[in-house]
Each structure stands twice: as C-alpha cells, then as structure tokens.
Amino acid sequence: MDPQLQEIFESHACSSESLIAILQDIQEKFHYLAEDNLKLVSEQLAVPLHQVYSVTTFYNAFSLKPKGKYVIQVCMGTACHVRGADRLLEELERELGIANGETTPDQQFSLETVNCLGACALGPIMVVDGTYHGHMAPHKVNSILQKYRTLS
C-alpha cells in the first residue's frame, strides 16, 4: 500500500463512519479519487464498493478524474452572469488552452464552473485554490494565472 494512503487510513478509525473523511483526505493528497484507491477504501472499511462510488458521485467536492494542482472555479450565478462571467470563462479557456471541465496537460490547472459561490457583491468572481478573486474582468486573468504559475 502507498505510504501516503497508509498514513491516511491510520489517521482515521477504519469504519464506515470515516468514509467521507478518508475520501476527503485522499482527494486532497492526490487531487482526485483513483479507482484503485476507491477499491482499497472499500476493502479497508469493509464497505461495499458501490456504496463508496455512491458517496463519491453524490458530492461535487469529489472527482473521479485527475484535477490540477490549482482548481479554478468561475461563478455562473445570475449576479456574476449579468456582470460578464461568460467572458471571464472564455478568457480563462483561451489563456489555459482548455475547456470548462478540463485540466491542463501539465496538471497545473483545472477549470470548472459553479452555480453560485455566495459572493454576489464581488461578481463576477472566480476562486483559485480557495482564494476569491472578485470584480474579475478578462484583462485581469493573465496576471492572476501568472502568480500561480510562479508558485509551482
């Protein structure tokens, strides 16, 4: 077993009550939930594999596809939409060379839209790895992405 996975299992009680917490830790460590890891969770917790998959597909926080180091979320809620969220998304797609729902080939960025980020007064808004960037405009995209590129 991968030592990182072993550490995650050891930090939790190996019971079905720990399922979500363990999946969250695996997602955080590997940026997605690989099929082999889900099978291992099923075995370690003695939870049927279909139940593990049910949890992972129910919650939007979980991904079965690899995600980039930085996840970019663009709010497409009404307040953000009327303030130009679609143009912001188009610029991000152009700048990153990927479409909504994809990850850059270098695994640095994943791009996704969300229905609401709960910060309507800051719209249009995008969140990069948990950091909110409000009052966004297409001309601001490049400089923000550069900050994250230099952190890598």
C-alpha positions as CSV (number, residue, x, y, z in Angstrom):
1,M,0.0,0.0,0.0
2,D,1.2,3.5,-0.8
3,P,2.7,5.0,2.4
4,Q,0.6,8.2,1.9
5,L,-2.6,6.1,1.8
6,Q,-1.4,4.1,4.8
7,E,-1.0,7.3,6.7
8,I,-4.5,8.4,5.8
9,F,-6.0,5.2,7.0
10,E,-4.0,5.2,10.2
11,S,-5.2,8.8,11.0
12,H,-8.9,7.6,11.0
13,A,-10.9,4.9,12.6
14,C,-11.3,2.3,9.9
15,S,-15.1,2.2,10.0
16,S,-17.9,3.2,7.6
17,E,-18.3,6.4,9.7
18,S,-14.9,7.5,8.4
19,L,-15.7,7.1,4.8
20,I,-16.2,10.7,3.8
21,A,-13.2,11.9,5.9
22,I,-10.9,9.4,4.3
23,L,-12.2,10.2,0.8
24,Q,-11.6,13.9,1.5
25,D,-8.0,13.2,2.6
26,I,-7.3,11.1,-0.4
27,Q,-8.8,13.7,-2.7
28,E,-6.7,16.4,-1.1
29,K,-3.5,14.4,-1.4
30,F,-3.9,13.1,-4.9
31,H,-6.3,15.7,-6.4
32,Y,-8.8,13.0,-7.4
33,L,-10.1,9.6,-6.4
34,A,-8.5,6.9,-8.5
35,E,-10.4,3.7,-9.0
36,D,-7.7,1.6,-7.2
37,N,-7.9,3.9,-4.2
38,L,-11.7,3.5,-4.0
39,K,-11.3,-0.3,-4.1
40,L,-8.8,0.0,-1.3
41,V,-11.1,2.2,0.8
42,S,-13.9,-0.4,0.2
43,E,-11.6,-3.2,1.5
44,Q,-10.1,-1.3,4.4
45,L,-13.5,-0.1,5.7
46,A,-15.4,-3.2,4.8
47,V,-17.9,-1.0,2.8
48,P,-19.3,-2.3,-0.5
49,L,-17.6,-0.7,-3.5
50,H,-21.0,0.5,-4.9
51,Q,-21.5,2.5,-1.6
52,V,-18.1,4.1,-1.9
53,Y,-19.0,5.1,-5.5
54,S,-22.4,6.4,-4.4
55,V,-20.7,8.8,-2.0
56,T,-18.1,10.0,-4.5
57,T,-20.6,10.7,-7.2
58,F,-23.1,12.4,-4.9
59,Y,-20.8,15.1,-3.6
60,N,-19.5,17.6,-6.1
61,A,-16.3,18.0,-4.0
62,F,-15.1,14.6,-5.1
63,S,-13.6,14.0,-8.5
64,L,-13.0,10.7,-10.3
65,K,-10.8,12.4,-12.9
66,P,-7.4,13.9,-12.1
67,K,-7.5,17.6,-11.2
68,G,-4.8,20.1,-11.5
69,K,-2.8,21.5,-8.6
70,Y,-4.9,24.6,-8.8
71,V,-8.7,24.3,-9.3
72,I,-10.3,27.4,-10.8
73,Q,-14.0,27.9,-10.3
74,V,-15.9,30.5,-12.1
75,C,-19.3,31.5,-10.7
76,M,-22.0,31.4,-13.3
77,G,-24.8,32.5,-10.9
78,T,-27.2,35.3,-12.0
79,A,-25.3,38.2,-10.5
80,C,-22.0,37.0,-11.9
81,H,-23.5,36.1,-15.3
82,V,-25.0,39.5,-15.9
83,R,-21.7,41.1,-15.0
84,G,-19.7,39.1,-17.6
85,A,-18.9,35.7,-16.1
86,D,-19.2,34.2,-19.6
87,R,-16.5,36.5,-21.0
88,L,-14.3,35.7,-18.0
89,L,-14.7,31.9,-18.6
90,E,-13.9,32.4,-22.3
91,E,-10.7,34.2,-21.4
92,L,-9.7,31.5,-19.0
93,E,-10.3,28.9,-21.6
94,R,-8.2,30.8,-24.1
95,E,-5.4,31.5,-21.7
96,L,-5.2,28.0,-20.3
97,G,-5.9,26.2,-23.7
98,I,-8.6,24.0,-22.1
99,A,-12.4,24.0,-22.0
100,N,-14.6,24.1,-18.9
101,G,-14.3,20.8,-17.0
102,E,-10.8,20.0,-18.3
103,T,-7.3,20.0,-16.8
104,T,-4.2,21.5,-18.4
105,P,-1.7,18.9,-19.8
106,D,0.9,19.9,-17.2
107,Q,-1.7,19.2,-14.4
108,Q,-1.3,22.7,-13.0
109,F,-4.9,24.0,-13.6
110,S,-8.4,22.6,-13.7
111,L,-11.2,24.8,-14.8
112,E,-14.8,24.4,-13.7
113,T,-18.0,26.5,-13.4
114,V,-20.2,26.5,-10.3
115,N,-23.8,27.8,-9.9
116,C,-23.0,30.1,-7.0
117,L,-20.1,31.0,-4.8
118,G,-22.1,33.1,-2.4
119,A,-20.3,36.3,-3.0
120,C,-22.6,38.0,-5.4
121,A,-21.5,41.5,-4.5
122,L,-18.0,40.6,-5.8
123,G,-19.2,39.3,-9.1
124,P,-18.1,38.3,-11.5
125,I,-15.9,36.1,-9.3
126,M,-13.5,33.2,-9.6
127,V,-11.9,31.1,-6.9
128,V,-8.4,29.7,-7.4
129,D,-7.5,27.0,-4.9
130,G,-9.8,28.6,-2.3
131,T,-8.7,32.2,-2.8
132,Y,-11.5,34.5,-4.0
133,H,-10.8,37.0,-6.8
134,G,-13.7,39.4,-7.1
135,H,-14.8,42.0,-9.6
136,M,-13.0,40.0,-12.3
137,A,-12.6,41.0,-15.9
138,P,-10.9,39.2,-18.8
139,H,-7.9,41.6,-18.7
140,K,-7.1,40.5,-15.1
141,V,-6.9,36.8,-15.9
142,N,-3.3,36.7,-17.2
143,S,-1.7,38.4,-14.1
144,I,-3.6,36.2,-11.7
145,L,-2.6,33.0,-13.5
146,Q,1.0,34.2,-13.6
147,K,1.0,34.4,-9.8
148,Y,0.0,30.7,-9.6
149,R,2.4,29.7,-12.3
150,T,5.3,31.2,-10.4
151,L,4.3,29.3,-7.2
152,S,4.7,25.9,-9.0
